[in-house]
Amino acid sequence: MIVDVHYHYMPSMSEEGAARLVKYVMHQAEILGIHAERDALVRKILETWGDPTGEQLIRSMDEGGIDVTVAVTVDHFSRMTAETAQRQNKMLNNVVKRYPGRVIDLAGLDPRRPEAVAMARYYLEDLGMKGLKYHPDHGYHPAGPESYRVLEVLARNKGLLLTHTSPLGPPARNAFSEAALLSDLAVDFPEITIIAAHMNAINWRPWAALAGMQPTLYGDLAMWDNLAFRNYDLFCRELRTIIDLVGAHKVLFGSDAPIHTLLQPINKWGGIIRDLPAKAPAGISFTREEVDLILGGNAMRILNLGKEENML
Ligand SMILES: [Zn+2]
């Protein structure tokens, strides 16, 4: 069973959105040493990322051998209206209903919205969405008062919070996406399962220090494909150290598709994890059990997948 816990669902794609997102993909191409033409990438983004019915998502899952995907939307208080944010979450929820058992939905919600509490209740209680996606890098504290009133709703519904950690380029407000800022959440909202997206990236130790002590905090491997493709040995060393320090049960497979899979298909990334026991460099070893936990076992456990009453 392979579960991707980090997929960006986008019901539609505007020229403006494509122009913004292509900058990230061009940066990724540069990191990976891949020659990429900006205009060709923009065309591909416009053609393939807007996915009103979820067909693209299911096709990419089938092609990549992904059994279940946790799909999120991104809400940005100053960039989109509450109506737009709500519409994209409703469309994601429709995808879940169209493909039962394949997709789990986390609603993008910017807690700075004045109507954020009502929106959280609508997503979690009326639509039955499974949790929320935060982007504190947009400029809010994940444990600030605005967030806390939203997390109270999430805690009541025993939901999942996937929250961005790790620095990004401008305009990201990186001070807010430090994993250490999640520290109080496990204390004040023990009912919420938290996945720190990207595990704080290069600076993963503050995340690991917390995750090792807090039973509700996990991390995902989205964005780590950049390191794995560029410097496989270093990736193996880092992942091995993380597992040695906090355990393989804390790490979940994530792709950041379709953004991260525009240049490299998802099965290449999944294959790197799957093949770790056979291909890790001399002196570093991974067990099949560890890899199975990362690729799907942990997500199954955390999301209660496979249990009759929770099947979507
Ligand atoms: Zn992401």
Residues whose N, C-alpha, C, O or C-beta is under 5 A from the ligand:
A	BS01	ZN	D256
